[in-house]
Amino acid sequence: MTLQTIKFTDLTLKDIEQVGGKNASLGELIVSLASAGVRVPGGFATTADAYREFLAQSGLADQIAKDLDALDIEDVQELARVGKSIRERILNTPLTEKLEGAIRTSFSELAAGHEEDSTWAVRSSATAEDLPDASFAGQQETYLNVKGIDNILHAVKLVFASLYNDRAIAYRVHNKF
């Protein structure tokens, strides 16, 4: 069974391919510092498999690949049009039932009775970030002070969509990702 979310406390640097560098590093940090008595806020990561399943539904991954294959990134107007179209399709595609259920469960466990009076961060953690020959730092969106599960779910889709902002598309093409 494919994991949809993983708690930070269950992550190590060995999990970079599944949850990205930021998330894997947070897991390492939480586990390392806990034994020293340092409290680090908890959290959870959505997995790369869950993201791929989200894109696979309704043929979204194939549509995106087709759009990007035909794109001349030097044509900035076309880049903007295609990027906007991809982002809109992602935002208009519902999360898979498995992913939404896993996020709801993980959030409920994490928030434990403080679901409505706490705020959260929803951040990207791409699996190819911060490689020796490339850095995607700052290219995807981060959402801070997100309140409530419905806003968390929406922010997750906004982060997914931000993987296709114009700058990120051009950067991946120029660096052959």
FIPA-449046 format. One record per residue (C-alpha): z, x, y. Coordinates in pm, whole numbers, plus 50000, padded with zeros to 5 digits. Example, Ala and Ser with C-alpha at 12.3 -4.5 7.8 and 13.67 -1.06 7.14 Angstrom:
2
507805123049550/507145136749894/
//
This chain:
177
500005000050000/499055013250343/501935017950583/501395000950918/504425015351101/506855043751036/510265049251199/510605081151403/513555091051184/511185092050886/508605114551055/508105152051046/505345175151164/503745170050822/502845134750938/500565144751230/497415132251054/498995098051007/500885092951337/499685119651580/501385149451737/503665131551986/505075108351722/505525135451460/507245157651718/509565129351820/510525125251456/511305162251424/513265161351750/515365131351650/516225145351308/516955180551440/519075169551733/521025143051545/522735169851337/523735186951664/525265154651795/522485147852048/521415111452064/517695105252110/516395069452145/514725056751832/511305042251790/508445037551551/504805047351526/501815027051421/499765046351168/496215059251181/495475038150874/496665006851056/494455015751353/491425021151127/492084987850952/492274970951293/488904985851390/487354977351053/488054940351082/485134919551199/482934950751196/484424964051521/484315000451403/480634997551318/479824981251653/481665008851839/479905036051641/476525020051712/477295017852085/478455053852104/475535067451899/473075052152148/475035063252456/473815089952698/477145101052848/475335118253135/474375083553261/477715074953421/476785038753487/475865033753121/479015052353015/481105028753229/479304997953094/479615008052729/483235019352767/484194986552934/482414966652663/484224985352384/487614981352554/487034943952603/486104939452237/489264957652129/491404936252358/489724904452233/490224913451866/493524902051718/495694927651546/495554925151169/498254902551026/499734932550843/499934953551159/501324925851378/503914917451112/504934953851074/505264958451451/507344926751479/509614938051194/509964973851324/510664961351675/513254936451553/515054963751357/514874987951649/515974963251917/518714947651696/519794919251920/518544934352247/514924922952215/514844904752549/517084926652766/515664961052682/512484978052794/510325000952585/507515026252608/504205022052426/502265054752414/499245069452246/499615097451993/496145106251875/495825125751552/493505151351715/495655157452023/496565192252135/494435212051896/494045249551958/490565243952103/491005209552264/493585188052438/493495150652488/496615151252705/496685123552961/493455107252850/494965076252693/497275051652858/501055049852843/502945017852920/506555020053034/509204993353086/507544969452842/509794939852775/509624916552474/507624916852151/504614898152287/504224924052563/504704952052308/501894937752094/499624935152398/500474970752508/499564983652160/496084968852202/495834983252555/496655017652415/494055013152139/491495002952402/492335033052620/490955055652347/487595043752480/488025049252851/485065066953009/486785100853034/487965100152671/484495090452543/482815118352740/485445143952636/485025135752266/481225138452292/481345171452485/483795185952232/481985171351929/484835148951805/
//
